[in-house]
């Protein structure tokens, strides 16, 4: 394969993985117009259209999707081989693509952005908020952050937080009108604020546990959403009972009395937040630095008490 042909394929993969000519061009160090010309040259050489383009989006055609599925693993293997040859002590540089839950973005990543940027100015963080279950390797991400029970197979997992409580909560006004459920079965008499998984479109079941007994409940109500910015305000406005991770918004509302917890003896803890990456990939210096920052190891690596707050031994 000639060098120009390899460059065309790498450019094509960058566009598919970022769903944007502008983002791909920035990653490759090209202008969008130059990148567009490279893609046209590739399509002309292969005699097939690889991308559907509109003014708002870009996506692979069916031949383009098949081509990307074949070349993406090879391109990643080549990048890994180069990174490994450079060595673990190389400086952190380049674009680091992270796919993360919104809860993790707010709780773990956002507070450390400035510190990471100051320490590693040659790294570009490309952070995608995704509360679905994306295939991080297949979609070109370097790492993902998920709740521990939802990690993909064949992944290296790094714990970022202790286990997380699941909480059933409602507003005091709602509970004054409809009463408090004593068991999960009582939820059939209540409105439930439901979560829909992005991507699959499935509604999340509510899993309760008590004394070794597990009950999964699917409730009905007037609000369904795939984002915390909808379901938490719905609970605060008295539209029903919400079952969700104990994030900052819920914790604050419980503390100031705007929400009240119910079914506490039925609500379990679940594995905390984990960063994960493919076990088949070399750990890039930029990703190693990012993990160290999320675990606060970069503050004082010789302090044995440092990681206690994250739950990491």
C-alpha positions as CSV (number, residue, x, y, z in Angstrom):
1,X,0.0,0.0,0.0
2,X,1.3,3.4,-1.0
3,X,1.6,6.1,1.7
4,X,-1.1,8.2,0.1
5,X,-3.5,5.3,0.1
6,X,-2.8,4.7,3.8
7,X,-3.4,8.4,4.6
8,X,-6.7,8.3,2.7
9,X,-7.9,5.4,4.8
10,X,-6.8,7.0,8.0
11,X,-8.6,10.2,7.1
12,X,-11.7,8.2,6.2
13,X,-11.7,6.4,9.6
14,X,-11.2,9.7,11.4
15,X,-14.3,11.1,9.8
16,X,-16.5,8.1,10.6
17,X,-15.3,7.9,14.2
18,X,-16.0,11.6,14.8
19,X,-19.1,11.9,12.6
20,X,-17.7,15.3,11.6
21,X,-15.3,16.7,9.0
22,X,-14.4,19.6,11.2
23,X,-13.5,17.4,14.2
24,X,-11.6,14.9,12.0
25,X,-9.7,17.6,10.3
26,X,-8.7,19.1,13.6
27,X,-7.5,15.7,14.8
28,X,-5.5,15.1,11.6
29,X,-4.1,18.7,11.4
30,X,-5.8,19.4,8.1
31,X,-8.3,22.0,7.0
32,X,-11.8,20.7,6.4
33,X,-11.6,21.5,2.7
34,X,-8.3,19.5,2.4
35,X,-9.8,16.6,4.3
36,X,-12.9,16.7,2.0
37,X,-10.5,16.5,-1.0
38,X,-8.8,13.5,0.5
39,X,-12.1,11.7,0.9
40,X,-13.1,12.5,-2.6
41,X,-9.8,11.1,-3.9
42,X,-10.4,7.8,-1.9
43,X,-14.0,7.5,-3.2
44,X,-12.8,8.1,-6.8
45,X,-10.0,5.5,-6.4
46,X,-12.4,2.9,-5.0
47,X,-15.3,3.8,-7.3
48,X,-17.8,3.9,-4.5
49,X,-19.4,6.5,-2.3
50,X,-18.3,6.0,1.3
51,X,-20.0,8.8,3.2
52,X,-23.4,10.4,3.3
53,X,-23.0,14.2,3.7
54,X,-25.5,16.8,4.8
55,X,-25.0,20.3,6.0
56,X,-25.5,19.0,9.6
57,X,-24.0,15.5,9.7
58,X,-21.9,12.9,8.0
59,X,-22.3,9.1,8.2
60,X,-21.0,6.1,6.4
61,X,-22.9,4.5,3.5
62,X,-23.3,0.7,3.7
63,X,-20.0,0.2,1.7
64,X,-18.4,2.8,3.9
65,X,-19.6,1.0,7.1
66,X,-18.2,-2.3,5.9
67,X,-14.9,-0.7,5.0
68,X,-14.5,1.0,8.3
69,X,-15.3,-2.3,10.2
70,X,-12.4,-3.9,8.4
71,X,-9.8,-1.2,8.6
72,X,-10.5,0.3,12.0
73,X,-8.9,-2.6,14.0
74,X,-5.8,-2.6,11.8
75,X,-5.4,1.2,12.1
76,X,-5.7,1.0,15.9
77,X,-3.2,-1.9,16.0
78,X,-0.7,0.2,14.0
79,X,-1.2,3.2,16.3
80,X,-0.7,0.9,19.3
81,X,2.5,-0.5,17.8
82,X,3.9,2.9,17.2
83,X,3.0,4.0,20.7
84,X,4.5,1.0,22.2
85,X,7.7,1.5,20.2
86,X,8.0,5.0,21.5
87,X,7.7,3.7,25.1
88,X,5.8,4.2,28.2
89,X,8.0,7.2,29.2
90,X,7.0,9.2,26.2
91,X,5.3,12.5,26.8
92,X,1.5,12.6,26.8
93,X,0.4,14.2,23.6
94,X,-2.3,13.9,20.9
95,X,-6.1,13.5,21.1
96,X,-7.6,11.3,23.8
97,X,-11.2,10.3,23.1
98,X,-13.3,9.4,26.2
99,X,-16.8,8.1,26.2
100,X,-18.4,8.8,29.6
101,X,-21.7,8.8,31.6
102,X,-23.0,12.3,32.3
103,X,-22.7,11.5,36.0
104,X,-19.0,10.7,35.7
105,X,-18.4,13.7,33.6
106,X,-19.8,16.0,36.3
107,X,-18.5,14.2,39.3
108,X,-15.0,12.9,38.2
109,X,-13.8,14.7,35.0
110,X,-15.1,18.2,35.1
111,X,-13.4,19.2,38.5
112,X,-10.0,18.1,37.1
113,X,-10.1,19.5,33.6
114,X,-8.0,22.6,34.4
115,X,-5.4,20.6,36.3
116,X,-5.0,18.1,33.5
117,X,-4.7,20.8,30.8
118,X,-2.1,22.6,32.7
119,X,0.0,19.5,33.3
120,X,-0.5,18.1,29.8
121,X,-0.9,21.0,27.3
122,X,-0.2,18.8,24.3
123,X,-3.2,16.5,25.0
124,X,-6.6,17.3,23.4
125,X,-9.4,15.8,25.5
126,X,-12.3,14.8,23.2
127,X,-15.1,13.9,25.7
128,X,-18.4,12.5,24.5
129,X,-21.2,12.3,27.1
130,X,-23.1,9.1,26.4
131,X,-25.5,7.4,28.9
132,X,-26.0,4.5,26.5
133,X,-23.7,1.5,26.2
134,X,-21.5,2.3,23.2
135,X,-18.9,0.0,21.9
136,X,-15.8,2.1,22.7
137,X,-13.4,0.1,20.7
138,X,-15.6,-0.2,17.6
139,X,-16.4,3.6,17.7
140,X,-12.8,4.7,18.0
141,X,-12.7,5.8,21.7
142,X,-9.6,5.3,23.8
143,X,-11.5,4.7,27.0
144,X,-15.0,4.7,28.5
145,X,-16.4,5.4,32.0
146,X,-19.3,3.3,33.2
147,X,-20.9,1.9,36.3
148,X,-19.0,-1.3,37.1
149,X,-21.8,-3.8,36.3
150,X,-22.0,-2.5,32.7
151,X,-18.4,-2.9,31.5
152,X,-17.8,-4.5,28.2
153,X,-15.9,-7.8,28.1
154,X,-12.2,-8.1,27.5
155,X,-11.6,-4.7,29.1
156,X,-9.1,-3.5,31.6
157,X,-11.1,-1.7,34.4
158,X,-9.8,0.9,36.8
159,X,-12.0,1.8,39.7
160,X,-12.7,5.6,40.0
161,X,-15.2,5.7,42.9
162,X,-16.6,3.6,45.7
163,X,-19.9,1.7,45.2
164,X,-22.9,3.9,44.5
165,X,-26.3,3.7,46.2
166,X,-29.5,3.4,44.3
167,X,-32.2,5.6,45.8
168,X,-36.0,5.7,45.4
169,X,-37.0,9.3,46.0
170,X,-40.1,11.5,45.7
171,X,-41.1,15.0,46.7
172,X,-42.8,15.5,50.1
173,X,-45.8,16.9,48.3
174,X,-46.2,13.8,46.2
175,X,-45.9,11.5,49.2
176,X,-48.4,13.6,51.1
177,X,-50.9,13.0,48.4
178,X,-50.3,9.4,47.6
179,X,-48.6,7.9,50.6
180,X,-45.2,6.1,50.9
181,X,-44.7,2.6,49.4
182,X,-43.6,0.0,51.9
183,X,-42.5,-2.7,49.4
184,X,-41.7,-2.7,45.7
185,X,-45.2,-4.2,45.0
186,X,-46.8,-1.0,46.4
187,X,-45.3,0.9,43.4
188,X,-48.2,-0.4,41.3
189,X,-50.2,2.3,43.1
190,X,-47.8,5.0,42.2
191,X,-46.5,7.0,39.2
192,X,-42.9,6.1,38.4
193,X,-40.5,8.4,36.6
194,X,-38.7,6.1,34.1
195,X,-35.3,6.1,32.5
196,X,-34.9,5.1,28.8
197,X,-31.4,3.8,27.8
198,X,-30.0,5.9,24.9
199,X,-29.3,3.8,21.8
200,X,-31.3,0.7,22.7
201,X,-34.4,2.6,23.7
202,X,-35.2,0.1,26.4
203,X,-36.7,1.2,29.7
204,X,-34.6,0.5,32.8
205,X,-36.0,-1.9,35.2
206,X,-35.9,-1.1,38.9
207,X,-34.0,-3.8,40.8
208,X,-34.6,-4.0,44.5
209,X,-32.9,-6.4,47.0
210,X,-33.6,-7.4,50.6
211,X,-32.3,-10.3,52.6
212,X,-31.1,-12.1,49.5
213,X,-34.3,-11.6,47.6
214,X,-34.1,-9.6,44.3
215,X,-37.2,-8.0,42.7
216,X,-37.2,-6.3,39.4
217,X,-40.1,-3.8,38.8
218,X,-41.2,-2.0,35.7
219,X,-43.5,0.9,36.6
220,X,-45.7,3.3,34.7
221,X,-45.9,7.1,34.9
222,X,-46.2,10.3,32.9
223,X,-42.5,11.0,32.4
224,X,-39.8,9.0,30.6
225,X,-36.4,10.4,29.7
226,X,-32.8,9.5,29.0
227,X,-31.3,12.5,30.9
228,X,-30.9,13.5,34.5
229,X,-31.9,17.1,33.6
230,X,-35.4,15.8,33.0
231,X,-36.0,13.0,35.5
232,X,-34.7,14.8,38.6
233,X,-36.8,18.0,38.0
234,X,-39.8,15.7,37.4
235,X,-39.3,14.2,40.9
236,X,-38.8,17.6,42.4
237,X,-42.0,18.8,40.9
238,X,-44.0,16.0,42.4
239,X,-44.6,13.9,39.2
240,X,-43.8,10.6,40.8
241,X,-41.2,8.3,42.4
242,X,-37.7,8.3,40.9
243,X,-35.2,5.4,41.2
244,X,-31.7,6.5,40.3
245,X,-28.0,6.7,41.3
246,X,-27.2,8.9,44.2
247,X,-25.7,11.8,42.3
248,X,-25.0,15.3,43.5
249,X,-28.4,16.7,42.4
250,X,-30.4,14.0,44.3
251,X,-28.1,14.2,47.4
252,X,-28.5,18.0,47.7
253,X,-32.3,17.7,47.3
254,X,-32.5,15.1,50.0
255,X,-30.3,17.2,52.3
256,X,-32.5,20.3,52.0
257,X,-35.8,18.4,52.1
258,X,-37.0,18.9,48.5
259,X,-36.9,15.1,48.1
260,X,-37.5,12.3,50.5
261,X,-36.2,8.7,50.3
262,X,-38.5,5.7,50.3
263,X,-37.9,1.9,50.1
264,X,-34.5,2.5,51.7
265,X,-34.3,-1.1,53.1
266,X,-35.0,-2.4,49.6
267,X,-32.4,-0.2,47.7
268,X,-29.0,-1.8,47.0
269,X,-25.6,-0.4,46.3
270,X,-24.1,-1.1,42.9
271,X,-20.5,-1.1,41.6
272,X,-19.1,2.4,41.3
273,X,-17.6,4.2,38.4
274,X,-14.9,2.5,36.4
275,X,-12.7,3.7,33.6
276,X,-12.1,0.9,31.1
277,X,-10.1,0.4,27.9
278,X,-9.4,-2.5,25.6
279,X,-7.0,-5.2,27.0
280,X,-5.8,-5.6,23.4
281,X,-4.5,-2.0,23.2
282,X,-1.3,-0.5,24.5
283,X,-1.9,2.0,27.3
284,X,-1.1,5.4,25.6
285,X,0.9,7.9,27.7
286,X,-2.0,10.4,27.4
287,X,-4.4,7.8,28.8
288,X,-2.1,6.8,31.6
289,X,-1.8,10.5,32.5
290,X,-5.5,11.0,32.4
291,X,-6.1,8.0,34.7
292,X,-3.5,9.3,37.1
293,X,-5.3,12.7,37.2
294,X,-8.8,11.1,37.8
295,X,-7.3,9.2,40.7
296,X,-5.5,12.3,42.0
297,X,-2.2,10.4,41.7
298,X,-0.7,13.3,40.0
299,X,-1.0,15.5,43.1
300,X,1.4,13.5,45.3
301,X,2.3,10.1,44.0
302,X,4.2,9.2,47.1
303,X,1.3,9.9,49.5
304,X,-0.2,6.5,50.5
305,X,-3.5,8.1,51.7
306,X,-4.2,9.9,48.4
307,X,-6.5,7.4,46.8
308,X,-8.6,6.6,49.8
309,X,-11.3,9.0,48.7
310,X,-11.7,7.2,45.4
311,X,-12.0,3.8,46.9
312,X,-9.0,2.6,44.9
313,X,-6.5,0.5,47.0
